[in-house]
Amino acid sequence: MSVFHTILVGALVGTACGSFPLVTGAKRNRIGLALGGFFICVIYGVIGGIILGIPCAVFCWWIINKAENKAKEFPPD
């Protein structure tokens, strides 16, 4: 497998893993976190494939959910 194919497969894995935090963040109106999580997952997918892509997606999903819960605890001024 050439380097180009390895990078391409890693980017596809990262895109698949990054779609989970992207959709979750978009539904919760956290567009910045959603896009950030998506691009981080793509980068980690290129670097480590599915071994780094899935934990990154879970961590970004967790961050998006914590940000949503924290916003509900404190009313805006």
mmCIF file of the N, C-alpha and C atoms, coordinates in Angstrom:
data_MODEL
# 
_entry.id   MODEL 
# 
loop_
_atom_site.group_PDB 
_atom_site.id 
_atom_site.type_symbol 
_atom_site.label_atom_id 
_atom_site.label_alt_id 
_atom_site.label_comp_id 
_atom_site.label_asym_id 
_atom_site.label_entity_id 
_atom_site.label_seq_id 
_atom_site.pdbx_PDB_ins_code 
_atom_site.Cartn_x 
_atom_site.Cartn_y 
_atom_site.Cartn_z 
_atom_site.occupancy 
_atom_site.B_iso_or_equiv 
_atom_site.pdbx_formal_charge 
_atom_site.auth_seq_id 
_atom_site.auth_comp_id 
_atom_site.auth_asym_id 
_atom_site.auth_atom_id 
_atom_site.pdbx_PDB_model_num 
ATOM 1   N N  . MET A 1 1  ? 0.852   -1.174 0.000  1.00 0.00 ? 1  MET A N  1 
ATOM 2   C CA . MET A 1 1  ? 0.000   0.000  0.000  1.00 0.00 ? 1  MET A CA 1 
ATOM 3   C C  . MET A 1 1  ? 0.900   1.240  0.000  1.00 0.00 ? 1  MET A C  1 
ATOM 4   N N  . SER A 1 2  ? 0.627   2.147  -0.871 1.00 0.00 ? 2  SER A N  1 
ATOM 5   C CA . SER A 1 2  ? 1.464   3.338  -0.972 1.00 0.00 ? 2  SER A CA 1 
ATOM 6   C C  . SER A 1 2  ? 1.096   4.354  0.112  1.00 0.00 ? 2  SER A C  1 
ATOM 7   N N  . VAL A 1 3  ? 1.919   5.346  0.240  1.00 0.00 ? 3  VAL A N  1 
ATOM 8   C CA . VAL A 1 3  ? 1.686   6.390  1.233  1.00 0.00 ? 3  VAL A CA 1 
ATOM 9   C C  . VAL A 1 3  ? 0.398   7.143  0.924  1.00 0.00 ? 3  VAL A C  1 
ATOM 10  N N  . PHE A 1 4  ? 0.134   7.398  -0.341 1.00 0.00 ? 4  PHE A N  1 
ATOM 11  C CA . PHE A 1 4  ? -1.088  8.099  -0.722 1.00 0.00 ? 4  PHE A CA 1 
ATOM 12  C C  . PHE A 1 4  ? -2.325  7.318  -0.303 1.00 0.00 ? 4  PHE A C  1 
ATOM 13  N N  . HIS A 1 5  ? -2.319  6.008  -0.532 1.00 0.00 ? 5  HIS A N  1 
ATOM 14  C CA . HIS A 1 5  ? -3.468  5.189  -0.156 1.00 0.00 ? 5  HIS A CA 1 
ATOM 15  C C  . HIS A 1 5  ? -3.638  5.135  1.363  1.00 0.00 ? 5  HIS A C  1 
ATOM 16  N N  . THR A 1 6  ? -2.535  5.095  2.080  1.00 0.00 ? 6  THR A N  1 
ATOM 17  C CA . THR A 1 6  ? -2.603  5.087  3.538  1.00 0.00 ? 6  THR A CA 1 
ATOM 18  C C  . THR A 1 6  ? -3.207  6.382  4.065  1.00 0.00 ? 6  THR A C  1 
ATOM 19  N N  . ILE A 1 7  ? -2.798  7.497  3.515  1.00 0.00 ? 7  ILE A N  1 
ATOM 20  C CA . ILE A 1 7  ? -3.353  8.785  3.929  1.00 0.00 ? 7  ILE A CA 1 
ATOM 21  C C  . ILE A 1 7  ? -4.820  8.886  3.549  1.00 0.00 ? 7  ILE A C  1 
ATOM 22  N N  . LEU A 1 8  ? -5.167  8.407  2.374  1.00 0.00 ? 8  LEU A N  1 
ATOM 23  C CA . LEU A 1 8  ? -6.562  8.451  1.924  1.00 0.00 ? 8  LEU A CA 1 
ATOM 24  C C  . LEU A 1 8  ? -7.467  7.596  2.810  1.00 0.00 ? 8  LEU A C  1 
ATOM 25  N N  . VAL A 1 9  ? -7.046  6.391  3.129  1.00 0.00 ? 9  VAL A N  1 
ATOM 26  C CA . VAL A 1 9  ? -7.835  5.524  3.999  1.00 0.00 ? 9  VAL A CA 1 
ATOM 27  C C  . VAL A 1 9  ? -7.935  6.127  5.394  1.00 0.00 ? 9  VAL A C  1 
ATOM 28  N N  . GLY A 1 10 ? -6.852  6.697  5.892  1.00 0.00 ? 10 GLY A N  1 
ATOM 29  C CA . GLY A 1 10 ? -6.883  7.352  7.204  1.00 0.00 ? 10 GLY A CA 1 
ATOM 30  C C  . GLY A 1 10 ? -7.824  8.541  7.220  1.00 0.00 ? 10 GLY A C  1 
ATOM 31  N N  . ALA A 1 11 ? -7.845  9.299  6.134  1.00 0.00 ? 11 ALA A N  1 
ATOM 32  C CA . ALA A 1 11 ? -8.761  10.440 6.058  1.00 0.00 ? 11 ALA A CA 1 
ATOM 33  C C  . ALA A 1 11 ? -10.212 9.976  6.002  1.00 0.00 ? 11 ALA A C  1 
ATOM 34  N N  . LEU A 1 12 ? -10.477 8.892  5.315  1.00 0.00 ? 12 LEU A N  1 
ATOM 35  C CA . LEU A 1 12 ? -11.841 8.358  5.264  1.00 0.00 ? 12 LEU A CA 1 
ATOM 36  C C  . LEU A 1 12 ? -12.274 7.822  6.626  1.00 0.00 ? 12 LEU A C  1 
ATOM 37  N N  . VAL A 1 13 ? -11.369 7.154  7.322  1.00 0.00 ? 13 VAL A N  1 
ATOM 38  C CA . VAL A 1 13 ? -11.675 6.668  8.676  1.00 0.00 ? 13 VAL A CA 1 
ATOM 39  C C  . VAL A 1 13 ? -11.925 7.846  9.602  1.00 0.00 ? 13 VAL A C  1 
ATOM 40  N N  . GLY A 1 14 ? -11.086 8.872  9.518  1.00 0.00 ? 14 GLY A N  1 
ATOM 41  C CA . GLY A 1 14 ? -11.273 10.060 10.339 1.00 0.00 ? 14 GLY A CA 1 
ATOM 42  C C  . GLY A 1 14 ? -12.567 10.786 10.023 1.00 0.00 ? 14 GLY A C  1 
ATOM 43  N N  . THR A 1 15 ? -12.952 10.808 8.760  1.00 0.00 ? 15 THR A N  1 
ATOM 44  C CA . THR A 1 15 ? -14.217 11.435 8.370  1.00 0.00 ? 15 THR A CA 1 
ATOM 45  C C  . THR A 1 15 ? -15.399 10.655 8.932  1.00 0.00 ? 15 THR A C  1 
ATOM 46  N N  . ALA A 1 16 ? -15.312 9.340  8.869  1.00 0.00 ? 16 ALA A N  1 
ATOM 47  C CA . ALA A 1 16 ? -16.397 8.517  9.416  1.00 0.00 ? 16 ALA A CA 1 
ATOM 48  C C  . ALA A 1 16 ? -16.496 8.688  10.927 1.00 0.00 ? 16 ALA A C  1 
ATOM 49  N N  . CYS A 1 17 ? -15.365 8.702  11.609 1.00 0.00 ? 17 CYS A N  1 
ATOM 50  C CA . CYS A 1 17 ? -15.380 8.891  13.067 1.00 0.00 ? 17 CYS A CA 1 
ATOM 51  C C  . CYS A 1 17 ? -15.792 10.316 13.427 1.00 0.00 ? 17 CYS A C  1 
ATOM 52  N N  . GLY A 1 18 ? -15.362 11.289 12.649 1.00 0.00 ? 18 GLY A N  1 
ATOM 53  C CA . GLY A 1 18 ? -15.664 12.687 12.937 1.00 0.00 ? 18 GLY A CA 1 
ATOM 54  C C  . GLY A 1 18 ? -17.094 13.075 12.642 1.00 0.00 ? 18 GLY A C  1 
ATOM 55  N N  . SER A 1 19 ? -17.790 12.271 11.868 1.00 0.00 ? 19 SER A N  1 
ATOM 56  C CA . SER A 1 19 ? -19.194 12.597 11.589 1.00 0.00 ? 19 SER A CA 1 
ATOM 57  C C  . SER A 1 19 ? -20.055 12.470 12.839 1.00 0.00 ? 19 SER A C  1 
ATOM 58  N N  . PHE A 1 20 ? -19.672 11.614 13.768 1.00 0.00 ? 20 PHE A N  1 
ATOM 59  C CA . PHE A 1 20 ? -20.430 11.441 15.005 1.00 0.00 ? 20 PHE A CA 1 
ATOM 60  C C  . PHE A 1 20 ? -20.426 12.719 15.861 1.00 0.00 ? 20 PHE A C  1 
ATOM 61  N N  . PRO A 1 21 ? -19.261 13.304 16.196 1.00 0.00 ? 21 PRO A N  1 
ATOM 62  C CA . PRO A 1 21 ? -19.316 14.571 16.940 1.00 0.00 ? 21 PRO A CA 1 
ATOM 63  C C  . PRO A 1 21 ? -19.858 15.730 16.108 1.00 0.00 ? 21 PRO A C  1 
ATOM 64  N N  . LEU A 1 22 ? -19.697 15.678 14.787 1.00 0.00 ? 22 LEU A N  1 
ATOM 65  C CA . LEU A 1 22 ? -20.217 16.741 13.930 1.00 0.00 ? 22 LEU A CA 1 
ATOM 66  C C  . LEU A 1 22 ? -21.740 16.789 13.999 1.00 0.00 ? 22 LEU A C  1 
ATOM 67  N N  . VAL A 1 23 ? -22.379 15.649 13.869 1.00 0.00 ? 23 VAL A N  1 
ATOM 68  C CA . VAL A 1 23 ? -23.848 15.596 13.911 1.00 0.00 ? 23 VAL A CA 1 
ATOM 69  C C  . VAL A 1 23 ? -24.355 15.926 15.314 1.00 0.00 ? 23 VAL A C  1 
ATOM 70  N N  . THR A 1 24 ? -23.687 15.392 16.333 1.00 0.00 ? 24 THR A N  1 
ATOM 71  C CA . THR A 1 24 ? -24.107 15.656 17.710 1.00 0.00 ? 24 THR A CA 1 
ATOM 72  C C  . THR A 1 24 ? -23.973 17.135 18.042 1.00 0.00 ? 24 THR A C  1 
ATOM 73  N N  . GLY A 1 25 ? -22.869 17.748 17.661 1.00 0.00 ? 25 GLY A N  1 
ATOM 74  C CA . GLY A 1 25 ? -22.669 19.170 17.935 1.00 0.00 ? 25 GLY A CA 1 
ATOM 75  C C  . GLY A 1 25 ? -23.633 20.048 17.164 1.00 0.00 ? 25 GLY A C  1 
ATOM 76  N N  . ALA A 1 26 ? -23.955 19.656 15.946 1.00 0.00 ? 26 ALA A N  1 
ATOM 77  C CA . ALA A 1 26 ? -24.910 20.442 15.154 1.00 0.00 ? 26 ALA A CA 1 
ATOM 78  C C  . ALA A 1 26 ? -26.307 20.369 15.762 1.00 0.00 ? 26 ALA A C  1 
ATOM 79  N N  . LYS A 1 27 ? -26.695 19.191 16.250 1.00 0.00 ? 27 LYS A N  1 
ATOM 80  C CA . LYS A 1 27 ? -28.006 19.053 16.874 1.00 0.00 ? 27 LYS A CA 1 
ATOM 81  C C  . LYS A 1 27 ? -28.107 19.835 18.175 1.00 0.00 ? 27 LYS A C  1 
ATOM 82  N N  . ARG A 1 28 ? -27.005 19.974 18.880 1.00 0.00 ? 28 ARG A N  1 
ATOM 83  C CA . ARG A 1 28 ? -26.999 20.679 20.165 1.00 0.00 ? 28 ARG A CA 1 
ATOM 84  C C  . ARG A 1 28 ? -26.605 22.156 20.024 1.00 0.00 ? 28 ARG A C  1 
ATOM 85  N N  . ASN A 1 29 ? -26.529 22.620 18.793 1.00 0.00 ? 29 ASN A N  1 
ATOM 86  C CA . ASN A 1 29 ? -26.215 24.018 18.492 1.00 0.00 ? 29 ASN A CA 1 
ATOM 87  C C  . ASN A 1 29 ? -24.833 24.422 19.018 1.00 0.00 ? 29 ASN A C  1 
ATOM 88  N N  . ARG A 1 30 ? -23.877 23.553 18.870 1.00 0.00 ? 30 ARG A N  1 
ATOM 89  C CA . ARG A 1 30 ? -22.473 23.800 19.215 1.00 0.00 ? 30 ARG A CA 1 
ATOM 90  C C  . ARG A 1 30 ? -21.635 23.628 17.959 1.00 0.00 ? 30 ARG A C  1 
ATOM 91  N N  . ILE A 1 31 ? -21.820 24.536 17.010 1.00 0.00 ? 31 ILE A N  1 
ATOM 92  C CA . ILE A 1 31 ? -21.197 24.405 15.687 1.00 0.00 ? 31 ILE A CA 1 
ATOM 93  C C  . ILE A 1 31 ? -19.674 24.474 15.772 1.00 0.00 ? 31 ILE A C  1 
ATOM 94  N N  . GLY A 1 32 ? -19.147 25.369 16.598 1.00 0.00 ? 32 GLY A N  1 
ATOM 95  C CA . GLY A 1 32 ? -17.695 25.488 16.719 1.00 0.00 ? 32 GLY A CA 1 
ATOM 96  C C  . GLY A 1 32 ? -17.055 24.217 17.245 1.00 0.00 ? 32 GLY A C  1 
ATOM 97  N N  . LEU A 1 33 ? -17.641 23.666 18.299 1.00 0.00 ? 33 LEU A N  1 
ATOM 98  C CA . LEU A 1 33 ? -17.119 22.409 18.840 1.00 0.00 ? 33 LEU A CA 1 
ATOM 99  C C  . LEU A 1 33 ? -17.317 21.256 17.861 1.00 0.00 ? 33 LEU A C  1 
ATOM 100 N N  . ALA A 1 34 ? -18.424 21.279 17.129 1.00 0.00 ? 34 ALA A N  1 
ATOM 101 C CA . ALA A 1 34 ? -18.696 20.215 16.165 1.00 0.00 ? 34 ALA A CA 1 
ATOM 102 C C  . ALA A 1 34 ? -17.659 20.211 15.048 1.00 0.00 ? 34 ALA A C  1 
ATOM 103 N N  . LEU A 1 35 ? -17.383 21.374 14.486 1.00 0.00 ? 35 LEU A N  1 
ATOM 104 C CA . LEU A 1 35 ? -16.390 21.447 13.402 1.00 0.00 ? 35 LEU A CA 1 
ATOM 105 C C  . LEU A 1 35 ? -14.983 21.150 13.914 1.00 0.00 ? 35 LEU A C  1 
ATOM 106 N N  . GLY A 1 36 ? -14.665 21.660 15.094 1.00 0.00 ? 36 GLY A N  1 
ATOM 107 C CA . GLY A 1 36 ? -13.356 21.370 15.683 1.00 0.00 ? 36 GLY A CA 1 
ATOM 108 C C  . GLY A 1 36 ? -13.160 19.884 15.909 1.00 0.00 ? 36 GLY A C  1 
ATOM 109 N N  . GLY A 1 37 ? -14.178 19.230 16.469 1.00 0.00 ? 37 GLY A N  1 
ATOM 110 C CA . GLY A 1 37 ? -14.093 17.794 16.696 1.00 0.00 ? 37 GLY A CA 1 
ATOM 111 C C  . GLY A 1 37 ? -13.980 17.005 15.408 1.00 0.00 ? 37 GLY A C  1 
ATOM 112 N N  . PHE A 1 38 ? -14.693 17.448 14.385 1.00 0.00 ? 38 PHE A N  1 
ATOM 113 C CA . PHE A 1 38 ? -14.633 16.768 13.097 1.00 0.00 ? 38 PHE A CA 1 
ATOM 114 C C  . PHE A 1 38 ? -13.225 16.833 12.505 1.00 0.00 ? 38 PHE A C  1 
ATOM 115 N N  . PHE A 1 39 ? -12.645 18.031 12.474 1.00 0.00 ? 39 PHE A N  1 
ATOM 116 C CA . PHE A 1 39 ? -11.323 18.170 11.868 1.00 0.00 ? 39 PHE A CA 1 
ATOM 117 C C  . PHE A 1 39 ? -10.237 17.489 12.699 1.00 0.00 ? 39 PHE A C  1 
ATOM 118 N N  . ILE A 1 40 ? -10.377 17.493 14.021 1.00 0.00 ? 40 ILE A N  1 
ATOM 119 C CA . ILE A 1 40 ? -9.415  16.780 14.854 1.00 0.00 ? 40 ILE A CA 1 
ATOM 120 C C  . ILE A 1 40 ? -9.499  15.278 14.588 1.00 0.00 ? 40 ILE A C  1 
ATOM 121 N N  . CYS A 1 41 ? -10.718 14.771 14.432 1.00 0.00 ? 41 CYS A N  1 
ATOM 122 C CA . CYS A 1 41 ? -10.875 13.345 14.127 1.00 0.00 ? 41 CYS A CA 1 
ATOM 123 C C  . CYS A 1 41 ? -10.275 12.990 12.770 1.00 0.00 ? 41 CYS A C  1 
ATOM 124 N N  . VAL A 1 42 ? -10.419 13.861 11.803 1.00 0.00 ? 42 VAL A N  1 
ATOM 125 C CA . VAL A 1 42 ? -9.809  13.597 10.489 1.00 0.00 ? 42 VAL A CA 1 
ATOM 126 C C  . VAL A 1 42 ? -8.289  13.569 10.614 1.00 0.00 ? 42 VAL A C  1 
ATOM 127 N N  . ILE A 1 43 ? -7.725  14.503 11.350 1.00 0.00 ? 43 ILE A N  1 
ATOM 128 C CA . ILE A 1 43 ? -6.266  14.538 11.531 1.00 0.00 ? 43 ILE A CA 1 
ATOM 129 C C  . ILE A 1 43 ? -5.783  13.291 12.255 1.00 0.00 ? 43 ILE A C  1 
ATOM 130 N N  . TYR A 1 44 ? -6.456  12.928 13.341 1.00 0.00 ? 44 TYR A N  1 
ATOM 131 C CA . TYR A 1 44 ? -6.068  11.733 14.074 1.00 0.00 ? 44 TYR A CA 1 
ATOM 132 C C  . TYR A 1 44 ? -6.317  10.470 13.251 1.00 0.00 ? 44 TYR A C  1 
ATOM 133 N N  . GLY A 1 45 ? -7.312  10.468 12.398 1.00 0.00 ? 45 GLY A N  1 
ATOM 134 C CA . GLY A 1 45 ? -7.535  9.334  11.505 1.00 0.00 ? 45 GLY A CA 1 
ATOM 135 C C  . GLY A 1 45 ? -6.398  9.166  10.519 1.00 0.00 ? 45 GLY A C  1 
ATOM 136 N N  . VAL A 1 46 ? -5.875  10.264 10.002 1.00 0.00 ? 46 VAL A N  1 
ATOM 137 C CA . VAL A 1 46 ? -4.734  10.195 9.088  1.00 0.00 ? 46 VAL A CA 1 
ATOM 138 C C  . VAL A 1 46 ? -3.497  9.697  9.826  1.00 0.00 ? 46 VAL A C  1 
ATOM 139 N N  . ILE A 1 47 ? -3.318  10.166 11.065 1.00 0.00 ? 47 ILE A N  1 
ATOM 140 C CA . ILE A 1 47 ? -2.122  9.789  11.824 1.00 0.00 ? 47 ILE A CA 1 
ATOM 141 C C  . ILE A 1 47 ? -2.189  8.334  12.284 1.00 0.00 ? 47 ILE A C  1 
ATOM 142 N N  . GLY A 1 48 ? -3.322  7.942  12.884 1.00 0.00 ? 48 GLY A N  1 
ATOM 143 C CA . GLY A 1 48 ? -3.372  6.622  13.503 1.00 0.00 ? 48 GLY A CA 1 
ATOM 144 C C  . GLY A 1 48 ? -4.488  5.716  13.061 1.00 0.00 ? 48 GLY A C  1 
ATOM 145 N N  . GLY A 1 49 ? -5.244  6.120  12.058 1.00 0.00 ? 49 GLY A N  1 
ATOM 146 C CA . GLY A 1 49 ? -6.327  5.278  11.576 1.00 0.00 ? 49 GLY A CA 1 
ATOM 147 C C  . GLY A 1 49 ? -7.438  5.135  12.600 1.00 0.00 ? 49 GLY A C  1 
ATOM 148 N N  . ILE A 1 50 ? -8.032  3.967  12.623 1.00 0.00 ? 50 ILE A N  1 
ATOM 149 C CA . ILE A 1 50 ? -9.177  3.735  13.496 1.00 0.00 ? 50 ILE A CA 1 
ATOM 150 C C  . ILE A 1 50 ? -8.755  3.651  14.959 1.00 0.00 ? 50 ILE A C  1 
ATOM 151 N N  . ILE A 1 51 ? -7.473  3.343  15.202 1.00 0.00 ? 51 ILE A N  1 
ATOM 152 C CA . ILE A 1 51 ? -6.980  3.234  16.577 1.00 0.00 ? 51 ILE A CA 1 
ATOM 153 C C  . ILE A 1 51 ? -7.035  4.587  17.284 1.00 0.00 ? 51 ILE A C  1 
ATOM 154 N N  . LEU A 1 52 ? -6.775  5.668  16.592 1.00 0.00 ? 52 LEU A N  1 
ATOM 155 C CA . LEU A 1 52 ? -6.873  7.006  17.186 1.00 0.00 ? 52 LEU A CA 1 
ATOM 156 C C  . LEU A 1 52 ? -8.177  7.707  16.834 1.00 0.00 ? 52 LEU A C  1 
ATOM 157 N N  . GLY A 1 53 ? -8.815  7.319  15.748 1.00 0.00 ? 53 GLY A N  1 
ATOM 158 C CA . GLY A 1 53 ? -10.033 7.990  15.304 1.00 0.00 ? 53 GLY A CA 1 
ATOM 159 C C  . GLY A 1 53 ? -11.208 7.787  16.248 1.00 0.00 ? 53 GLY A C  1 
ATOM 160 N N  . ILE A 1 54 ? -11.406 6.552  16.698 1.00 0.00 ? 54 ILE A N  1 
ATOM 161 C CA . ILE A 1 54 ? -12.547 6.267  17.581 1.00 0.00 ? 54 ILE A CA 1 
ATOM 162 C C  . ILE A 1 54 ? -12.393 6.921  18.945 1.00 0.00 ? 54 ILE A C  1 
ATOM 163 N N  . PRO A 1 55 ? -11.236 6.808  19.626 1.00 0.00 ? 55 PRO A N  1 
ATOM 164 C CA . PRO A 1 55 ? -11.123 7.501  20.913 1.00 0.00 ? 55 PRO A CA 1 
ATOM 165 C C  . PRO A 1 55 ? -11.256 9.020  20.785 1.00 0.00 ? 55 PRO A C  1 
ATOM 166 N N  . CYS A 1 56 ? -10.765 9.584  19.697 1.00 0.00 ? 56 CYS A N  1 
ATOM 167 C CA . CYS A 1 56 ? -10.901 11.016 19.470 1.00 0.00 ? 56 CYS A CA 1 
ATOM 168 C C  . CYS A 1 56 ? -12.365 11.396 19.293 1.00 0.00 ? 56 CYS A C  1 
ATOM 169 N N  . ALA A 1 57 ? -13.114 10.597 18.559 1.00 0.00 ? 57 ALA A N  1 
ATOM 170 C CA . ALA A 1 57 ? -14.543 10.868 18.359 1.00 0.00 ? 57 ALA A CA 1 
ATOM 171 C C  . ALA A 1 57 ? -15.304 10.790 19.675 1.00 0.00 ? 57 ALA A C  1 
ATOM 172 N N  . VAL A 1 58 ? -14.982 9.796  20.495 1.00 0.00 ? 58 VAL A N  1 
ATOM 173 C CA . VAL A 1 58 ? -15.646 9.660  21.797 1.00 0.00 ? 58 VAL A CA 1 
ATOM 174 C C  . VAL A 1 58 ? -15.302 10.842 22.694 1.00 0.00 ? 58 VAL A C  1 
ATOM 175 N N  . PHE A 1 59 ? -14.047 11.258 22.703 1.00 0.00 ? 59 PHE A N  1 
ATOM 176 C CA . PHE A 1 59 ? -13.638 12.389 23.535 1.00 0.00 ? 59 PHE A CA 1 
ATOM 177 C C  . PHE A 1 59 ? -14.305 13.679 23.075 1.00 0.00 ? 59 PHE A C  1 
ATOM 178 N N  . CYS A 1 60 ? -14.364 13.914 21.777 1.00 0.00 ? 60 CYS A N  1 
ATOM 179 C CA . CYS A 1 60 ? -15.013 15.131 21.265 1.00 0.00 ? 60 CYS A CA 1 
ATOM 180 C C  . CYS A 1 60 ? -16.511 15.108 21.550 1.00 0.00 ? 60 CYS A C  1 
ATOM 181 N N  . TRP A 1 61 ? -17.131 13.939 21.436 1.00 0.00 ? 61 TRP A N  1 
ATOM 182 C CA . TRP A 1 61 ? -18.549 13.809 21.772 1.00 0.00 ? 61 TRP A CA 1 
ATOM 183 C C  . TRP A 1 61 ? -18.778 14.129 23.241 1.00 0.00 ? 61 TRP A C  1 
ATOM 184 N N  . TRP A 1 62 ? -17.887 13.652 24.101 1.00 0.00 ? 62 TRP A N  1 
ATOM 185 C CA . TRP A 1 62 ? -17.981 13.920 25.534 1.00 0.00 ? 62 TRP A CA 1 
ATOM 186 C C  . TRP A 1 62 ? -17.837 15.415 25.825 1.00 0.00 ? 62 TRP A C  1 
ATOM 187 N N  . ILE A 1 63 ? -16.901 16.080 25.168 1.00 0.00 ? 63 ILE A N  1 
ATOM 188 C CA . ILE A 1 63 ? -16.698 17.524 25.341 1.00 0.00 ? 63 ILE A CA 1 
ATOM 189 C C  . ILE A 1 63 ? -17.948 18.284 24.910 1.00 0.00 ? 63 ILE A C  1 
ATOM 190 N N  . ILE A 1 64 ? -18.538 17.902 23.796 1.00 0.00 ? 64 ILE A N  1 
ATOM 191 C CA . ILE A 1 64 ? -19.750 18.576 23.312 1.00 0.00 ? 64 ILE A CA 1 
ATOM 192 C C  . ILE A 1 64 ? -20.887 18.404 24.317 1.00 0.00 ? 64 ILE A C  1 
ATOM 193 N N  . ASN A 1 65 ? -21.036 17.208 24.853 1.00 0.00 ? 65 ASN A N  1 
ATOM 194 C CA . ASN A 1 65 ? -22.097 16.980 25.837 1.00 0.00 ? 65 ASN A CA 1 
ATOM 195 C C  . ASN A 1 65 ? -21.847 17.722 27.138 1.00 0.00 ? 65 ASN A C  1 
ATOM 196 N N  . LYS A 1 66 ? -20.614 17.795 27.583 1.00 0.00 ? 66 LYS A N  1 
ATOM 197 C CA . LYS A 1 66 ? -20.303 18.533 28.816 1.00 0.00 ? 66 LYS A CA 1 
ATOM 198 C C  . LYS A 1 66 ? -20.533 20.025 28.622 1.00 0.00 ? 66 LYS A C  1 
ATOM 199 N N  . ALA A 1 67 ? -20.214 20.554 27.468 1.00 0.00 ? 67 ALA A N  1 
ATOM 200 C CA . ALA A 1 67 ? -20.430 21.976 27.200 1.00 0.00 ? 67 ALA A CA 1 
ATOM 201 C C  . ALA A 1 67 ? -21.920 22.288 27.198 1.00 0.00 ? 67 ALA A C  1 
ATOM 202 N N  . GLU A 1 68 ? -22.725 21.395 26.702 1.00 0.00 ? 68 GLU A N  1 
ATOM 203 C CA . GLU A 1 68 ? -24.176 21.592 26.682 1.00 0.00 ? 68 GLU A CA 1 
ATOM 204 C C  . GLU A 1 68 ? -24.727 21.578 28.104 1.00 0.00 ? 68 GLU A C  1 
ATOM 205 N N  . ASN A 1 69 ? -24.294 20.624 28.902 1.00 0.00 ? 69 ASN A N  1 
ATOM 206 C CA . ASN A 1 69 ? -24.790 20.530 30.270 1.00 0.00 ? 69 ASN A CA 1 
ATOM 207 C C  . ASN A 1 69 ? -24.339 21.719 31.107 1.00 0.00 ? 69 ASN A C  1 
ATOM 208 N N  . LYS A 1 70 ? -23.133 22.167 30.906 1.00 0.00 ? 70 LYS A N  1 
ATOM 209 C CA . LYS A 1 70 ? -22.622 23.305 31.657 1.00 0.00 ? 70 LYS A CA 1 
ATOM 210 C C  . LYS A 1 70 ? -23.399 24.577 31.313 1.00 0.00 ? 70 LYS A C  1 
ATOM 211 N N  . ALA A 1 71 ? -23.781 24.723 30.068 1.00 0.00 ? 71 ALA A N  1 
ATOM 212 C CA . ALA A 1 71 ? -24.553 25.902 29.661 1.00 0.00 ? 71 ALA A CA 1 
ATOM 213 C C  . ALA A 1 71 ? -25.934 25.903 30.289 1.00 0.00 ? 71 ALA A C  1 
ATOM 214 N N  . LYS A 1 72 ? -26.498 24.734 30.557 1.00 0.00 ? 72 LYS A N  1 
ATOM 215 C CA . LYS A 1 72 ? -27.821 24.679 31.169 1.00 0.00 ? 72 LYS A CA 1 
ATOM 216 C C  . LYS A 1 72 ? -27.777 24.958 32.661 1.00 0.00 ? 72 LYS A C  1 
ATOM 217 N N  . GLU A 1 73 ? -26.646 24.724 33.317 1.00 0.00 ? 73 GLU A N  1 
ATOM 218 C CA . GLU A 1 73 ? -26.556 24.918 34.759 1.00 0.00 ? 73 GLU A CA 1 
ATOM 219 C C  . GLU A 1 73 ? -26.592 26.388 35.141 1.00 0.00 ? 73 GLU A C  1 
ATOM 220 N N  . PHE A 1 74 ? -25.966 27.231 34.351 1.00 0.00 ? 74 PHE A N  1 
ATOM 221 C CA . PHE A 1 74 ? -25.862 28.637 34.688 1.00 0.00 ? 74 PHE A CA 1 
ATOM 222 C C  . PHE A 1 74 ? -26.701 29.452 33.709 1.00 0.00 ? 74 PHE A C  1 
ATOM 223 N N  . PRO A 1 75 ? -27.696 30.177 34.188 1.00 0.00 ? 75 PRO A N  1 
ATOM 224 C CA . PRO A 1 75 ? -28.494 30.987 33.262 1.00 0.00 ? 75 PRO A CA 1 
ATOM 225 C C  . PRO A 1 75 ? -27.671 32.160 32.723 1.00 0.00 ? 75 PRO A C  1 
ATOM 226 N N  . PRO A 1 76 ? -27.915 32.573 31.487 1.00 0.00 ? 76 PRO A N  1 
ATOM 227 C CA . PRO A 1 76 ? -27.179 33.702 30.920 1.00 0.00 ? 76 PRO A CA 1 
ATOM 228 C C  . PRO A 1 76 ? -27.550 35.008 31.621 1.00 0.00 ? 76 PRO A C  1 
ATOM 229 N N  . ASP A 1 77 ? -26.627 35.925 31.625 1.00 0.00 ? 77 ASP A N  1 
ATOM 230 C CA . ASP A 1 77 ? -26.864 37.232 32.262 1.00 0.00 ? 77 ASP A CA 1 
ATOM 231 C C  . ASP A 1 77 ? -27.707 38.133 31.404 1.00 0.00 ? 77 ASP A C  1 
# 
